[in-house]
Amino acid sequence: MNPILKNTLYTLLSALLFIASWAENGFPFSLFIAFVPLLLIRSESISKIHYAAYVFLTFVILGFVSFLWLCKISWTASLVLIWQPILMTIPFLLYQYMRKNDRAMLANFAFIAFWLSLELLFLTWDYAVPWVLMGNAFGSWVKVIQWYEYTGILGGTLWALCVNILVLQSIQSKRIKWVYAFVLAIALPLITSLLLYANYNDPNEKVEVVMVQPNINPFTEKFPDGKNYISFIRQMDILVSLASSKADSSTDYIIFPETAIIQGIWEDDIAQITKFPEIKKLMLAHPKSCLITGIETYIQRPVAKGSYTCAPRYDKAIGYYDLYNSLFAIDGKLKVNKQSKEKLIPFYERVPLANWGIVNNLLQKQNIDPGLTASSNKELLQGKEGQLIAPVICYESIYGAHTADLVKRGAKFIVIITNDGWWDKSAGKAQFFSLSKIRAIETRRSVARCANTGITALIDQRGEIIDRLDEGKREALKNSISINNKITFYARHGDYIGYLSAITAIIFLLSTHFTKIK
């Protein structure tokens, strides 16, 4: 067969296998062979540019088929469909470098470290989108990933990569021992997970939660510039009415979604929120409950020349100020505490280099929104009677180590507030929702996930759904979840697999480099 045609077919096969794993009702086990066709391309017989082009094409196809819904956020957010595949070619080029130095078998196993190092970069770099990390693809198959409490999602990626490399070794060496090895590599984690699943029981201590899904379209109804804008007072009436339909004297928490209250407040007087008549009325009616809600907050910044905040905005009347996406807890005594979003969506909520003087001046002159300011205050939310809660706002739920760190510092359960309406009717909703299940397994914490337009759900500590509201429903959900104070291995140590892989990758490359010199 013509080498170009053969390599093109390998590229398309890899793309199809990756797409199959990420489909809304996908089959993540296709990841076990998805890397193999790309690694089978005879990299020593083609140039680096040609090999990079095959790899780049694979991940561009994956992005445009499985993650095109990013365009619904903004055209700038969709830029990741191009520049992220560029980064994803790097592990393959390093793999090619090792193969060309007569280290074929070592290159196969070094590829695992190269890829995991890339995923660590996606988890730690502000302008990466870690949605496409391979370990995330298993999110809807919770019975097979119970060991994520020890490894996090990088353990899932490691699993998939190891099986790929063992399949590759089986093909290249044609030895039966490698066949046995990859069968064992699939079977052992599966059996371990099923045993963990069967033997794990949620603790008996519970809290009762009422979550409100107002189902207000963020494009047309929620904000004043929408063509079918629902007034602020009417939106508050919807929230309070739905909450009141379910809450009673046994309710511990009432939860509203992200930016449920669209009228922002200044952070130097956060008690302003208790002055909203609807909020005050709800809390007086349920004094034993704690209300958790999303709202925007502002901080005025007296900015000296040459000094800028993270994402400064400017108004002639008030000068420089910062805008935060925040989450408030209000108890029955109208005591308020808050936390703001730390992890912002790159190119949408966070403009690259917005704090640079030149960039900031350009944003102002062109009247471009500089985005939000990321909170640097890593505090827990204090709920009912001082109970500690892990506050997670929308995009933050992608980051396992971020949530794990909150749990390590004492959070007994996780509250995720989000607005799934931004994903419209795309696969983004299902993909995003599956990450909440992973966070529950990693930390062994129940998750209360409250969305504006769906999916709203309560998730137990094995990642199973206790109760849920699907999109399109204007309803409230009431049920109980268990709370926990034990710390998992992953919550204690975070993404250690990524850091060990980065060290291993450096050792592989240095070893190859000095061997080449000799």
SVG drawing of the C-alpha trace seen along z (x, -y; Angstrom):
<svg xmlns="http://www.w3.org/2000/svg" viewBox="-45 -59 76 75">
<polyline fill="none" stroke="black" stroke-width="0.4" points="0.0,0.0 1.1,-3.5 2.8,-4.9 0.9,-8.2 -2.4,-6.4 -1.5,-4.0 -0.5,-6.7 -3.6,-8.7 -5.8,-5.7 -4.0,-5.2 -4.7,-8.9 -8.4,-8.6 -8.7,-5.3 -7.1,-7.0 -9.5,-9.9 -12.5,-7.6 -11.5,-5.7 -11.0,-8.9 -14.3,-10.2 -16.1,-6.9 -14.7,-7.3 -16.0,-10.9 -19.4,-10.5 -22.4,-11.5 -23.2,-7.8 -19.7,-6.8 -17.5,-3.7 -14.4,-4.9 -12.7,-1.5 -11.9,-2.4 -9.2,-4.5 -7.3,-1.2 -6.3,-1.1 -6.8,-4.8 -3.1,-5.7 -1.9,-2.6 -2.5,-3.6 -0.6,-6.9 2.3,-5.1 2.4,-2.5 3.2,-5.2 6.8,-4.5 8.1,-7.7 11.7,-7.0 10.8,-6.9 9.0,-10.3 10.0,-13.9 9.1,-15.4 6.8,-17.9 4.9,-15.1 4.5,-13.0 3.4,-16.1 0.8,-16.8 -0.7,-13.3 -1.0,-13.7 -2.3,-17.3 -5.0,-16.2 -6.1,-13.4 -6.8,-15.8 -8.2,-18.5 -10.8,-16.0 -11.5,-14.9 -11.9,-18.5 -14.3,-19.5 -16.5,-16.4 -16.6,-16.1 -15.9,-19.6 -17.3,-21.9 -19.9,-23.1 -17.1,-25.3 -18.0,-27.7 -21.3,-28.3 -19.4,-30.0 -17.5,-32.4 -15.3,-32.2 -12.2,-32.9 -13.0,-29.9 -13.1,-27.7 -9.5,-28.6 -8.6,-25.7 -9.7,-23.4 -6.6,-24.5 -3.9,-25.4 -4.5,-22.5 -3.9,-19.8 -0.6,-21.6 0.4,-20.9 -0.8,-17.3 1.6,-16.6 4.6,-17.2 4.6,-13.8 4.5,-12.1 7.5,-14.2 9.4,-13.2 8.5,-9.6 9.7,-9.9 13.0,-11.4 13.7,-8.4 12.8,-5.9 15.1,-7.6 17.9,-7.0 17.4,-3.2 15.5,-3.1 12.2,-1.8 11.0,0.3 12.1,-2.3 10.3,-5.0 7.1,-3.0 7.1,-3.2 8.6,-6.7 5.5,-7.9 3.4,-7.2 5.5,-9.7 5.5,-12.2 1.7,-12.2 1.0,-12.3 3.4,-15.3 1.3,-17.0 -1.9,-16.3 -0.2,-17.7 0.5,-20.9 -3.2,-21.1 -4.1,-20.8 -1.7,-23.5 -1.5,-26.0 -4.1,-28.8 -4.7,-28.8 -5.2,-25.1 -8.6,-23.4 -8.2,-20.0 -11.6,-18.8 -10.0,-16.4 -7.8,-14.5 -8.2,-10.9 -9.1,-9.9 -12.2,-12.0 -13.7,-9.8 -14.5,-7.1 -16.7,-9.5 -20.0,-7.8 -18.7,-4.3 -18.3,-4.8 -18.2,-1.1 -14.9,-0.7 -13.0,-3.7 -13.5,-3.4 -9.7,-3.4 -9.7,-7.0 -9.7,-7.7 -6.1,-6.7 -5.0,-8.1 -7.4,-10.8 -8.1,-11.1 -4.4,-10.7 -4.7,-7.2 -7.4,-6.6 -5.1,-8.1 -2.2,-5.9 -4.5,-2.9 -5.4,-3.6 -1.8,-4.4 -0.4,-1.2 -2.9,0.9 -2.1,-1.0 1.6,-0.4 1.1,3.3 -1.1,3.7 1.6,1.9 4.3,4.2 2.2,7.3 1.9,6.1 5.6,5.1 7.1,8.1 4.5,10.8 5.1,12.4 2.3,14.0 3.7,12.6 2.6,9.1 -0.9,10.3 -1.1,11.8 0.2,8.5 -2.3,6.3 -5.2,8.6 -4.0,8.5 -3.6,4.7 -7.3,4.4 -8.6,7.1 -6.8,6.1 -8.0,2.5 -11.5,3.6 -11.7,6.3 -10.2,3.9 -12.8,1.3 -15.7,3.7 -14.5,4.9 -14.2,1.3 -17.6,0.5 -19.2,3.5 -17.6,2.9 -18.0,-0.9 -20.8,-2.3 -21.7,-5.9 -21.5,-7.1 -24.7,-7.3 -24.5,-11.0 -26.7,-12.9 -27.9,-16.4 -31.1,-17.2 -30.7,-19.3 -33.2,-21.2 -31.8,-22.4 -33.5,-24.8 -33.3,-24.6 -35.0,-27.7 -34.5,-26.8 -33.9,-30.4 -32.2,-30.6 -28.9,-32.4 -28.8,-33.6 -32.3,-35.2 -34.0,-35.4 -31.5,-35.7 -29.6,-38.9 -30.9,-42.4 -29.5,-42.3 -31.6,-39.2 -34.5,-39.6 -36.9,-37.8 -35.4,-39.1 -37.1,-38.0 -37.0,-40.8 -34.8,-40.5 -37.8,-40.5 -39.5,-37.8 -36.4,-35.6 -36.2,-36.0 -39.8,-35.0 -39.2,-31.8 -36.2,-30.8 -38.0,-31.5 -41.2,-29.9 -39.5,-26.7 -37.4,-26.5 -40.5,-27.0 -42.4,-24.2 -39.9,-21.7 -38.1,-23.1 -39.5,-22.4 -38.2,-22.4 -35.9,-19.3 -34.1,-21.0 -30.5,-21.8 -29.5,-23.4 -31.3,-25.3 -29.1,-25.7 -29.5,-28.1 -27.3,-27.8 -24.4,-29.9 -25.2,-33.6 -28.8,-32.9 -28.9,-36.4 -28.0,-38.7 -27.9,-41.9 -24.3,-42.1 -23.1,-43.5 -20.0,-45.2 -17.7,-43.0 -17.0,-45.6 -20.6,-45.0 -21.5,-41.5 -24.4,-41.7 -26.2,-43.6 -27.5,-40.3 -29.7,-39.9 -31.4,-43.1 -33.0,-41.5 -36.6,-41.1 -37.0,-37.7 -33.9,-36.3 -34.9,-37.7 -38.4,-36.3 -37.1,-32.8 -34.6,-32.7 -37.0,-33.9 -39.4,-31.2 -36.7,-28.6 -34.5,-29.6 -32.9,-26.2 -31.7,-26.1 -28.6,-27.6 -29.0,-29.1 -26.2,-28.7 -26.4,-30.8 -24.3,-32.2 -24.0,-36.0 -21.6,-38.4 -19.5,-40.7 -17.3,-43.7 -14.3,-45.2 -13.2,-48.8 -9.5,-49.1 -7.6,-52.4 -5.0,-51.6 -1.8,-53.6 -0.2,-54.2 1.6,-51.1 -0.2,-48.9 -3.1,-46.6 -5.3,-44.0 -5.8,-40.5 -8.6,-41.6 -9.3,-45.2 -12.5,-46.9 -12.9,-50.6 -15.9,-52.8 -15.8,-56.6 -18.0,-57.0 -16.1,-54.5 -12.7,-54.0 -11.0,-50.6 -12.9,-47.6 -12.7,-43.8 -15.6,-41.5 -15.9,-38.1 -18.1,-35.1 -19.0,-34.3 -20.9,-31.8 -22.6,-32.9 -23.8,-30.9 -26.5,-32.6 -27.7,-30.9 -31.0,-31.3 -29.5,-34.2 -28.7,-36.0 -25.0,-35.5 -23.1,-35.6 -19.8,-34.2 -18.6,-33.8 -16.0,-32.3 -15.2,-33.4 -14.2,-31.4 -10.5,-30.6 -10.3,-28.7 -11.5,-30.8 -12.4,-29.7 -9.4,-30.8 -10.2,-33.2 -13.7,-33.7 -13.6,-34.6 -9.9,-35.2 -8.2,-37.2 -4.6,-36.3 -2.2,-38.9 -5.1,-41.2 -3.1,-42.5 -0.3,-43.8 -0.5,-47.6 -0.3,-47.5 -2.9,-44.7 -5.2,-46.4 -5.1,-49.7 -5.9,-47.9 -8.9,-46.2 -10.2,-49.5 -9.7,-51.3 -11.4,-48.5 -14.1,-48.2 -13.3,-44.5 -14.5,-42.8 -11.3,-41.8 -13.1,-39.0 -13.3,-38.2 -10.8,-38.3 -9.7,-35.0 -9.9,-34.7 -6.7,-34.0 -8.5,-33.3 -8.6,-29.5 -11.2,-29.3 -13.9,-26.8 -17.6,-27.8 -19.1,-27.7 -22.5,-26.2 -25.1,-25.4 -23.6,-25.6 -20.1,-26.2 -20.1,-23.0 -17.3,-23.1 -18.3,-22.8 -16.1,-22.6 -17.4,-25.5 -17.0,-24.7 -18.2,-27.1 -18.9,-25.7 -15.6,-25.3 -13.7,-24.6 -15.2,-21.1 -12.8,-20.1 -9.9,-20.3 -9.6,-17.2 -6.7,-18.5 -8.5,-21.8 -11.5,-20.0 -9.3,-17.5 -7.4,-20.4 -10.7,-21.8 -11.7,-18.4 -8.2,-17.9 -8.8,-21.1 -12.0,-19.8 -14.9,-20.0 -17.6,-17.3 -19.4,-17.5 -19.1,-19.3 -21.4,-21.9 -21.1,-22.6 -23.1,-25.5 -23.2,-25.9 -25.1,-27.2 -25.3,-24.3 -27.4,-26.5 -24.2,-27.9 -23.7,-24.5 -27.2,-24.7 -28.2,-21.2 -24.7,-19.9 -22.8,-17.0 -21.0,-19.4 -23.7,-19.0 -23.3,-15.3 -19.5,-15.5 -19.5,-18.2 -21.9,-16.4 -19.8,-13.2 -16.9,-15.1 -19.0,-15.7 -19.2,-11.9 -15.4,-11.7 -15.0,-14.4 -17.2,-12.3 -15.1,-9.2 -11.7,-10.9 -12.6,-12.5 -15.3,-10.1 -17.6,-13.1 -21.2,-13.5 -21.9,-16.1 -24.8,-18.5 -24.7,-19.8 -27.2,-22.7 -27.6,-23.9 -29.6,-26.8 -30.9,-24.8 -29.8,-21.2 -28.3,-18.8 -29.1,-19.2 -28.3,-16.1 -27.2,-14.7 -24.4,-12.2 -23.2,-9.7 -19.6,-8.9 -19.4,-6.1 -20.3,-8.5 -23.8,-7.1 -26.8,-9.4 -29.1,-9.6 -31.6,-11.9 -31.6,-14.3 -33.5,-16.9 -32.9,-16.8 -32.6,-19.8 -35.6,-21.8 -37.4,-21.3 -38.2,-24.2 -38.3,-22.3 -36.8,-21.8 -35.2,-18.6 -35.2,-17.4 -33.2,-14.5 -30.5,-13.6 -26.8,-13.0 -24.1,-11.6 -21.3,-13.7 -17.8,-12.4 -14.6,-13.5 -12.1,-10.8 -9.4,-11.9 -8.6,-9.7 -5.1,-9.1 -5.8,-11.3 -7.2,-14.1 -4.0,-14.0 -1.5,-13.8 -3.2,-15.3 -1.9,-14.8 1.3,-13.0 1.2,-10.7 1.7,-13.8 4.6,-15.1 6.3,-11.6 5.7,-11.3 7.3,-14.7 10.5,-13.7 10.5,-10.3 10.1,-12.0 13.1,-14.3 15.2,-11.2 14.2,-9.4 15.1,-12.4 18.5,-13.1 19.4,-9.4 18.6,-9.4 20.5,-12.7 23.7,-11.5 23.5,-8.1 23.3,-9.8 26.4,-11.9 28.4,-8.8"/>
</svg>
